[in-house]
């Protein structure tokens, strides 16, 4: 299992390196589908969290799902009853798509929706909420018939999703914000965090207290507008504030 975990991490960092050389959404999504295949995943969607008062396609940044299913999703306006979006509004932690709660007795259309999702082989998915630096929330969904979703793969998919979302968002809506300034120590801490090191391990490597590491991590959260370590790493990599 440890070897598999190393493979996940290696593939994720290699993907990030390849993605940096691409400049179009189509090229990025093609590369994304290639790396997702190593996790047993086939489909993906990158979007802002939908507002149920507006059309779903207004929120989509980029997606790769079966065309027939997308037509059905839009026609039936399933965005208004998708339990995954409801859960995203309550938590920024990644989750298995099928674990999003709903009331089968009170929500018959949701039951119908879940059955049709299963018919297309899309019910086994992974959802990653993405807190936006400018406010709001993005959502990334990965799906497939038989995905490999264990603790190590989900950690890699989380970073992969956050980094790719940020890159796609820049192409979709270019930003002119100045890059935040991190101290050399903050960059060191984030670089080791990107390698999967805990705060205690980083403290041992840098010969500083764990509490000091935690303070540096919290400082990067504030400067980068991140909600967690994985997002801070993704933003720092995107903005070339750290390198692997």
C-alpha positions in Angstrom: 0.0 0.0 0.0 2.9 2.4 0.8 4.3 1.8 -2.7 0.9 2.6 -4.2 0.7 5.8 -2.2 4.1 6.9 -3.6 2.9 6.1 -7.1 -0.2 8.3 -6.5 2.0 11.2 -5.3 4.5 10.8 -8.0 1.8 10.8 -10.7 0.1 13.8 -9.2 3.3 15.9 -9.2 4.2 14.7 -12.7 0.7 15.7 -13.8 1.2 19.2 -12.3 4.5 19.6 -14.1 2.9 18.6 -17.4 -0.1 20.8 -16.9 2.2 23.8 -16.5 3.2 23.4 -20.1 -0.3 23.5 -21.5 -2.2 26.7 -22.4 -5.6 25.6 -23.5 -8.6 24.0 -21.7 -8.9 21.2 -24.2 -5.3 20.2 -23.7 -5.6 20.4 -20.0 -8.8 18.3 -19.9 -7.2 15.7 -22.2 -4.3 15.4 -19.8 -6.6 15.3 -16.9 -8.5 12.3 -18.4 -5.2 10.5 -18.9 -4.1 10.9 -15.3 -7.6 10.1 -14.0 -7.4 6.7 -15.8 -4.6 5.7 -13.4 -7.1 6.1 -10.6 -9.8 4.1 -12.4 -11.7 7.3 -13.2 -13.1 8.4 -16.6 -15.1 11.6 -16.2 -14.7 15.0 -14.6 -16.4 18.3 -14.2 -15.0 21.7 -13.0 -17.6 24.4 -12.2 -18.7 27.0 -9.7 -21.3 26.0 -7.1 -24.6 26.4 -9.0 -27.3 28.9 -8.0 -30.6 27.1 -8.4 -32.2 30.3 -9.7 -30.0 30.3 -12.8 -29.2 27.9 -15.6 -26.7 25.1 -14.7 -24.5 25.7 -17.8 -23.7 29.2 -16.7 -21.6 27.7 -13.9 -19.7 25.1 -15.8 -16.0 25.9 -16.5 -15.1 22.6 -18.2 -16.6 19.1 -18.2 -16.0 15.7 -19.7 -19.1 13.5 -19.1 -21.2 11.3 -21.5 -22.9 13.7 -23.9 -26.3 12.0 -23.5 -26.2 12.2 -19.7 -25.4 16.0 -19.9 -28.4 16.5 -22.1 -30.6 14.7 -19.6 -29.1 16.5 -16.6 -29.8 19.9 -18.3 -33.3 19.0 -19.6 -34.5 17.6 -16.2 -32.8 20.4 -14.3 -31.3 17.9 -11.9 -28.9 20.6 -10.7 -31.8 21.8 -8.4 -32.0 18.4 -6.6 -28.4 17.1 -6.8 -27.6 16.2 -3.1 -23.9 16.7 -3.7 -24.3 20.4 -4.3 -26.4 20.7 -1.1 -23.6 19.0 0.8 -21.0 21.3 -0.8 -22.8 24.3 0.7 -22.3 22.8 4.2 -18.8 21.5 4.1 -15.5 22.1 2.2 -14.2 18.6 2.9 -14.0 16.2 -0.1 -16.5 13.3 -0.1 -17.7 10.3 -2.0 -20.6 11.4 -4.2 -22.9 8.6 -3.1 -22.5 9.7 0.5 -24.3 13.0 0.0 -27.4 12.7 2.2 -31.0 12.9 1.0 -34.5 11.9 2.2 -35.8 9.1 -0.1 -39.4 9.4 1.2 -39.6 13.2 0.7 -37.4 13.5 -2.4 -38.8 11.0 -5.0 -37.1 13.0 -7.9 -33.8 12.6 -6.2 -34.3 8.9 -6.1 -35.1 8.9 -9.8 -32.0 11.1 -10.4 -29.8 8.7 -8.5 -31.2 5.7 -10.5 -30.4 7.4 -13.8 -26.9 8.3 -12.7 -26.3 4.7 -11.9 -27.7 3.7 -15.4 -24.8 5.8 -16.9 -22.2 4.2 -14.6 -21.6 7.6 -12.9 -22.7 6.8 -9.3 -19.2 6.1 -8.0 -17.6 9.5 -7.9 -15.5 11.8 -5.7 -16.5 15.5 -5.1 -14.0 18.2 -4.0 -15.4 21.6 -2.9 -13.0 24.4 -3.9 -13.1 27.6 -1.8 -12.5 30.5 -4.1 -10.0 33.2 -3.3 -12.4 35.9 -4.4 -15.3 34.4 -2.4 -17.8 31.8 -3.4 -17.2 28.1 -4.0 -16.1 25.9 -6.9 -16.8 22.2 -7.2 -14.8 19.4 -8.9 -16.3 16.0 -9.6 -14.5 12.9 -10.7 -16.4 9.7 -11.7 -16.0 6.3 -13.1 -17.4 2.8 -13.0 -14.8 1.3 -10.7 -12.6 4.0 -9.3 -9.8 3.4 -6.8 -10.8 5.7 -3.9 -8.7 4.9 -0.8 -7.1 7.3 1.6 -4.0 7.8 -0.4 -5.6 8.2 -3.8 -8.2 10.7 -2.4 -5.4 12.8 -1.0 -3.7 13.0 -4.4 -7.0 13.6 -6.2 -7.7 16.5 -3.8 -4.5 18.3 -4.7 -4.9 17.4 -8.4 -8.4 18.8 -8.4 -7.6 22.1 -6.6 -4.5 22.8 -8.8 -6.4 22.1 -12.0 -9.4 24.1 -11.0 -7.1 27.1 -10.3 -5.4 26.7 -13.7 -8.7 26.3 -15.6 -10.2 29.3 -13.7 -7.4 31.5 -14.8 -8.0 30.6 -18.5 -11.7 30.9 -18.1 -11.6 34.3 -16.2 -8.1 35.8 -16.2 -7.0 37.3 -12.9 -4.8 40.4 -12.5 -4.2 40.0 -8.8 -0.7 40.5 -7.6 0.9 37.4 -6.2 1.1 37.3 -2.4 4.6 37.5 -0.8 5.6 34.5 1.3 8.6 34.5 3.6 11.4 32.1 2.9 10.4 30.0 5.9 6.7 29.9 4.8 7.9 28.7 1.4 10.0 26.0 3.0 7.1 24.8 5.2 4.7 24.7 2.2 7.2 22.8 0.1 7.5 20.1 2.7 3.7 20.1 3.2 3.4 19.5 -0.6 5.6 16.3 0.0 3.0 15.1 2.5 4.9 15.8 5.6 3.0 16.5 8.9 3.6 19.6 11.0 5.7 17.6 13.4 7.8 16.1 10.6 8.4 19.5 9.1 9.5 20.8 12.5 12.0 18.0 12.8 13.4 18.7 9.3 13.7 22.5 9.8 14.6 22.2 13.5 11.7 24.4 14.7 8.8 23.7 17.0 5.6 22.1 15.7 3.7 25.2 17.0 5.9 27.4 14.8 5.2 25.2 11.8 1.5 25.6 12.5 1.8 29.3 12.7 3.6 29.5 9.4 0.9 27.3 7.8 -1.8 29.5 9.2 0.0 32.6 7.9 0.1 31.1 4.4 -3.7 30.4 4.6 -4.3 34.1 5.2 -1.9 35.3 2.5 -3.1 32.9 -0.1 -6.8 32.9 0.8 -6.7 29.2 1.4 -9.0 27.1 3.6 -6.7 24.1 4.1 -3.2 22.9 3.5 -4.0 21.2 0.2 -5.5 24.4 -1.2 -2.5 26.5 0.1 -0.1 24.1 -1.7 -2.2 24.1 -4.9 -2.2 28.0 -5.0 1.5 28.2 -4.2 2.4 25.8 -6.9 0.2 27.6 -9.4 1.7 31.0 -8.6 5.3 29.5 -8.7 5.7 30.5 -5.0 7.1 27.0 -4.4 8.4 24.2 -6.6 8.5 20.5 -6.3 
